Amino acid sequence: MLEKLFKLSELGSNPRTEIIAGFTTFLTMAYIIFVNPAILADAGMDRGAVFVATCIAAAIGCFIMGLYANYPIAQAPGMGLNAFFTYTVVLDLGYSWEAALGAVFVSGILFVLLSAFKIRQWIINAIPLPLRMGISAGIGFFLALIAFKNSGIVVDNPATLVGLGDLTAVEPMLAALGFFLTIALVSRKIPGAVMIAILLVTIASILLGKTELVVPVSLPPSLAPTFLAMDISAALEIGMLSVVFAFLFVDLFDTSGTLVAVAHRAGLMKKDGSIPHLNKALMSDSLATVAGAALGTSTTTSYIESTSGVAAGGRTGMTACVVGILFLLCLFLSPLAGMIPPYATAGALLYVAVLMTSGLVEINWDDITESAPVVITALAMPLSFSIAEGIALGFISWVMIKAMAGRFKELNISLVVLAVVFMGKYAFF
């Protein structure tokens, strides 16, 4: 049965290797079951329900990717977009979390249509690689700011907007310890490094009397508070267009980059650079996002941590299915997730920020017409506290700078149209 489902022999693998690979991938990304409920709870969502939605959405995404696309790529609610969901869409723009879920659902439907009509490649090719790298780096800086804020390392200051917090307080010290532990464990290639660091900081917090110890295992909480709670009509309002756009395109870039990286690492890429069954993999991602929104969580996306499972020998969708089973088993750990304080997850956020900003090395810094829009994109996200605004300003600055420098050949109609749309949004809405 396994051979028929996953073509193990054809792809040079076996059940034992795939199971080990699944465990390896799960350990590198399991931190999301702690981090995602903590972030979305700040938006007013029920933490227990979000925990259940996170586990089930991740499992659904993994099963679809494994059984339909037969790729060793795991899925779960993505970092960055969950922060955008809470801190920009809900807390800054003032939309309800139900409307934000509606925007995620609509973006997922649009992603399904883009995948079904095979126009994803056209969109990706229309957006310059440097701008995509700038968006990724900007999300990284955005996550870093949230990590500093949640840990008390950075605080608001009426005179300078932000300032340094009390670094001698327990929270900033434990957050810093968590980050240092994460980096040290990752550098030593220890599986589950991020999750280990989160748990160790939580234990330290319990010993210091900052966190109350509870029995870590119980039956899963109710999903009712978030199930089918998305407000689709609110998501279709004109003011939400940029939000839907941000959810859609960040997921699109993230998924495409992850697919290329994992396929290359696994040796699944063809000689001409194409990826077999690419559209099935993209469809799996978009369907997982739709399912996740219906359950009550932010955008579900493919995880670059899947490369760790590939490095352990994973070559088929069986790896992803193993990860999905492990996420379902985690449903019984909701009290443990509830014990995790915000500063315990700050190290994980900073670690992901480091990974996301590494793309800046691909920028041609000698070309000022390329580097300037990238810097604007990357800095606008944390400073405006919005991924959507960073994307908008990035498109506008890229088109204006290239046009005023007389380099019209480096522009395309898609870029120009999007820039005009964004300028119209600022001018009239």
C-alpha positions in Angstrom: 0.0 0.0 0.0 2.8 2.4 0.9 4.6 1.6 -2.3 1.5 2.3 -4.3 0.8 5.5 -2.5 4.2 7.1 -2.3 6.3 5.3 -5.0 9.1 4.6 -2.4 11.3 2.4 -4.6 11.0 4.7 -7.6 12.1 7.6 -5.5 14.9 5.7 -3.8 13.4 5.5 -0.3 11.9 3.1 2.2 9.3 3.3 5.1 11.9 3.4 7.9 13.8 6.3 6.3 10.6 8.2 5.6 9.4 7.8 9.2 12.8 9.1 10.6 12.6 12.0 8.1 9.1 12.8 9.3 10.2 12.9 12.9 13.1 15.1 12.0 11.0 17.6 10.2 8.4 17.7 13.0 11.0 18.4 15.6 12.3 21.4 13.7 8.9 23.0 13.2 6.9 21.8 16.3 7.5 25.2 17.9 4.6 26.5 15.9 2.1 24.8 18.2 3.4 27.0 21.0 4.0 30.2 19.1 0.9 30.4 16.9 -1.7 30.3 19.7 0.3 32.8 21.7 0.4 35.3 18.8 -3.3 34.9 17.7 -4.5 35.1 21.3 -3.2 38.7 21.3 -5.9 39.3 18.6 -8.6 38.2 21.1 -8.9 34.7 19.8 -9.5 31.7 22.1 -6.0 30.3 22.8 -7.2 26.7 23.2 -9.3 26.8 20.0 -6.3 28.3 18.1 -4.1 25.5 19.5 -6.5 22.9 18.1 -6.9 24.7 14.8 -3.1 24.9 14.5 -2.6 21.2 15.0 -5.4 20.2 12.7 -4.6 22.7 9.9 -1.0 21.5 10.0 -2.1 17.9 9.8 -4.5 18.6 6.9 -1.8 20.5 5.0 0.7 17.7 5.5 -1.8 15.0 4.5 -2.8 16.8 1.3 0.8 17.5 0.4 1.8 13.9 1.1 -1.1 12.0 -0.5 -1.9 14.4 -3.4 1.4 15.9 -4.4 3.7 13.2 -2.9 6.2 15.7 -1.7 8.2 15.5 1.6 7.1 19.0 2.5 5.3 19.7 5.8 2.8 22.5 6.3 1.6 24.5 9.2 0.4 28.1 10.0 3.2 30.3 8.8 5.4 32.6 10.9 5.2 36.3 9.8 1.7 36.1 8.5 0.4 35.2 11.9 2.1 38.3 13.3 0.7 40.4 10.5 -2.8 38.9 11.2 -2.7 40.0 14.9 -0.5 43.0 15.2 -1.4 44.8 11.9 -4.8 43.7 10.7 -6.5 43.4 14.1 -4.6 45.6 16.6 -3.4 48.3 14.2 -6.1 48.5 11.5 -8.9 47.7 14.0 -10.5 44.9 12.1 -12.1 42.0 14.0 -10.2 38.7 14.1 -13.2 37.2 12.3 -12.6 39.7 9.4 -8.9 38.8 9.4 -9.8 35.1 9.2 -12.1 36.0 6.3 -9.2 37.7 4.5 -7.1 34.5 5.0 -10.0 32.4 3.6 -10.4 34.7 0.5 -6.6 34.7 -0.1 -6.7 30.9 0.0 -9.5 30.8 -2.5 -7.6 33.1 -4.8 -4.5 30.9 -4.4 -6.6 27.9 -5.4 -7.7 29.7 -8.6 -4.2 30.9 -9.4 -3.0 27.3 -9.0 -5.9 25.8 -11.0 -5.4 28.2 -13.9 -1.6 27.9 -13.8 -1.0 31.6 -13.7 1.2 31.5 -10.6 4.4 31.4 -12.6 3.4 34.5 -14.5 2.9 36.4 -11.3 6.2 35.2 -9.7 8.2 36.1 -12.9 6.6 39.6 -13.0 8.0 40.5 -9.6 11.8 41.0 -9.5 13.8 38.7 -7.3 15.4 41.6 -5.3 11.9 42.8 -4.4 10.9 39.4 -3.2 14.1 39.2 -1.1 13.3 42.6 0.3 9.8 41.4 1.3 11.2 38.3 3.0 13.8 40.4 4.9 11.1 42.9 5.9 9.0 40.1 7.4 12.1 39.1 9.3 12.6 42.5 10.7 8.9 42.7 11.6 9.2 39.4 13.5 12.3 40.7 15.3 10.5 43.8 16.5 7.7 41.7 17.8 10.2 39.5 19.6 11.9 42.5 21.2 8.5 43.9 22.2 7.1 40.7 23.7 10.2 40.2 25.8 10.4 43.7 27.1 13.8 44.3 25.4 12.2 47.2 23.4 9.6 49.4 24.9 7.6 52.4 23.7 9.1 55.8 24.4 7.1 59.1 23.9 10.2 61.0 22.8 11.9 58.5 20.4 9.0 56.1 19.6 11.0 53.2 20.9 13.6 52.7 23.6 15.5 50.0 25.4 13.7 48.2 28.2 15.1 47.1 31.6 17.5 44.4 30.6 18.0 43.3 34.2 14.3 42.2 34.5 13.6 38.4 34.3 11.6 38.5 31.1 14.3 40.1 28.8 17.0 38.0 30.4 15.1 34.7 29.8 14.2 35.8 26.2 17.9 36.5 25.5 18.8 33.1 27.0 16.2 31.4 24.8 17.7 33.0 21.6 21.3 32.2 22.6 20.2 28.6 23.3 18.4 28.3 20.0 21.3 29.5 17.9 23.8 27.3 19.9 21.6 24.2 19.4 21.0 24.9 15.7 24.7 25.4 15.1 25.3 22.0 16.7 22.6 20.6 14.4 20.5 19.2 17.2 17.0 18.2 16.1 14.2 20.2 17.7 16.6 23.0 18.7 13.9 25.7 18.7 11.4 23.6 20.7 14.1 22.6 23.2 15.0 26.2 23.8 11.3 27.2 24.3 10.8 24.4 26.8 14.0 25.2 28.7 13.1 28.9 29.1 9.6 27.8 30.2 11.1 25.5 32.9 13.3 28.4 34.0 10.3 30.6 34.2 8.5 28.1 36.4 11.5 27.7 38.7 11.6 31.5 39.1 7.9 31.6 40.0 7.0 33.6 36.8 4.9 30.7 35.3 2.4 28.4 37.0 3.0 24.7 36.6 0.1 22.6 35.4 -0.4 19.1 34.2 0.8 19.3 30.6 -1.5 16.6 29.1 -5.3 16.7 28.7 -8.1 16.2 26.2 -8.1 18.8 23.4 -9.9 22.0 24.0 -13.1 22.9 22.0 -12.6 24.2 18.5 -16.1 25.9 18.6 -14.9 29.5 19.4 -13.0 29.7 16.1 -14.6 27.1 13.8 -16.2 28.7 10.7 -16.0 32.1 12.5 -14.5 33.9 9.5 -16.3 37.0 8.3 -16.0 36.8 4.5 -18.2 39.9 3.8 -15.9 42.1 5.9 -12.9 40.7 4.0 -14.4 41.8 0.7 -14.5 45.4 1.7 -12.3 47.8 -0.4 -10.1 48.6 2.6 -9.2 45.0 3.1 -7.9 44.5 -0.5 -4.3 45.3 0.5 -4.6 42.8 3.4 -5.9 40.0 1.2 -3.1 40.9 -1.3 -0.5 40.6 1.5 -1.7 37.3 2.7 -1.9 35.9 -0.9 1.4 37.1 -2.2 3.6 36.5 0.8 2.2 32.9 0.9 2.8 32.6 -2.9 6.5 33.7 -2.6 7.1 31.6 0.5 5.6 28.5 -0.9 7.4 28.8 -4.3 10.8 29.4 -2.5 10.2 26.5 -0.2 9.3 24.1 -3.1 12.4 25.0 -5.1 14.7 24.6 -2.0 13.2 21.3 -0.9 13.0 19.8 -4.5 16.6 20.8 -5.2 17.8 19.3 -1.9 15.9 16.1 -2.4 17.1 15.7 -6.0 13.5 15.9 -7.3 14.2 18.8 -9.7 14.5 17.9 -13.4 17.6 18.8 -15.5 15.8 21.8 -17.0 15.1 23.2 -13.5 11.4 22.4 -13.5 9.7 20.7 -10.6 7.5 17.7 -11.2 3.9 18.0 -10.0 4.5 21.7 -9.0 0.9 22.6 -9.5 -0.2 19.8 -7.2 2.1 21.1 -4.5 0.8 24.6 -4.9 -2.8 23.4 -4.8 -2.0 21.5 -1.6 -0.7 24.7 0.0 -3.8 26.8 -1.1 -6.3 24.1 0.1 -4.5 24.0 3.4 -4.9 27.7 3.8 -8.6 27.5 3.1 -9.1 24.7 5.6 -7.0 26.5 8.2 -9.1 29.7 7.9 -12.2 27.6 8.4 -10.8 26.0 11.5 -9.6 29.3 12.9 -5.9 30.0 12.2 -3.9 32.3 10.0 -2.3 31.3 6.6 -1.1 27.7 6.4 2.0 27.4 4.3 4.9 25.1 3.4 7.8 25.0 5.8 11.4 25.5 4.8 12.2 23.3 7.9 11.2 20.4 5.6 14.7 20.4 4.3 15.8 18.9 7.6 13.7 15.8 6.8 15.0 15.7 3.3 18.5 15.8 4.7 17.5 12.7 6.8 16.5 10.9 3.7 12.9 11.9 3.1 12.0 11.7 -0.6 8.2 11.1 -0.7 4.9 12.3 0.7 5.1 9.7 3.4 7.5 12.1 5.3 4.8 14.8 5.2 2.1 12.3 6.4 4.3 11.2 9.4 4.5 14.9 10.3 0.7 15.2 10.0 0.2 12.3 12.4 2.6 13.8 14.9 0.7 17.1 14.8 -2.5 15.3 15.6 -0.9 13.6 18.6 0.0 17.0 19.9 -3.7 17.8 20.3 -3.3 16.4 23.8 -0.6 18.9 24.8 -2.8 22.0 25.0 -2.0 22.7 28.7 1.7 22.7 27.9 1.1 25.3 25.1 -0.9 27.4 27.5 2.1 27.5 30.0 4.5 29.0 27.4 5.0 32.7 28.3 5.6 35.3 25.4 9.2 35.8 26.3 9.8 32.0 25.9 8.8 32.2 22.2 10.8 35.4 21.6 13.9 33.5 20.8 12.1 31.4 18.2 10.8 34.6 16.5 14.3 36.1 16.5 15.7 32.9 15.0 13.1 32.9 12.2 13.9 36.6 11.7 17.6 35.7 11.1 16.6 33.1 8.5 14.3 35.4 6.7 16.8 38.3 6.5 19.5 36.1 5.0 18.1 36.7 1.5 19.6 40.2 1.5 22.9 38.6 0.4 21.3 38.1 -3.0 20.9 41.9 -3.6 23.2 43.7 -6.0 24.2 46.5 -3.6 26.2 48.2 -6.3 23.0 49.0 -8.2 21.4 51.8 -6.2 18.1 51.5 -8.2 17.8 47.9 -7.0 19.1 48.3 -3.4 17.1 51.4 -2.6 13.6 49.9 -3.1 14.7 46.8 -1.3 15.8 48.8 1.8 12.5 50.8 1.7 10.5 47.5 1.5 12.4 45.9 4.4 12.4 48.9 6.7 8.8 49.9 6.0 7.4 46.7 7.4 8.7 46.9 11.0 8.4 50.7 11.1 4.8 50.8 9.9 4.1 47.6 11.8 2.6 46.2 8.6 3.7 43.7 6.0 1.0 45.0 3.5 2.3 48.6 3.8 5.9 47.4 3.2 4.9 45.5 0.1 2.9 48.5 -1.2 5.8 51.0 -0.6 8.2 48.5 -2.2 6.3 48.3 -5.4 5.8 52.0 -5.6 9.4 52.8 -5.0 10.7 50.2 -7.4 8.6 51.5 -10.3 9.2 55.2 -9.5 13.0 54.8 -9.1 13.4 52.6 -12.2 11.3 55.0 -14.3 13.0 58.2 -13.1 16.4 56.6 -13.8 15.3 55.9 -17.3 15.5 52.1 -16.9 12.1 51.4 -18.4 13.2 48.0 -19.8 13.4 46.7 -16.2 9.7 47.3 -15.7 6.7 45.3 -16.8 3.1 46.0 -17.0 2.2 44.0 -13.9 4.6 46.0 -11.8 3.3 49.3 -13.1 -0.3 48.4 -12.6 0.3 47.2 -9.0 2.2 50.4 -8.2 -0.6 52.5 -9.6 -3.2 50.6 -7.6 -1.2 51.1 -4.4 -0.8 54.8 -5.1 -4.5 55.0 -5.7 -5.2 53.3 -2.4 -3.1 55.9 -0.5 -4.6 58.8 -2.4 -8.3 57.8 -2.1 -8.8 55.3 0.7 
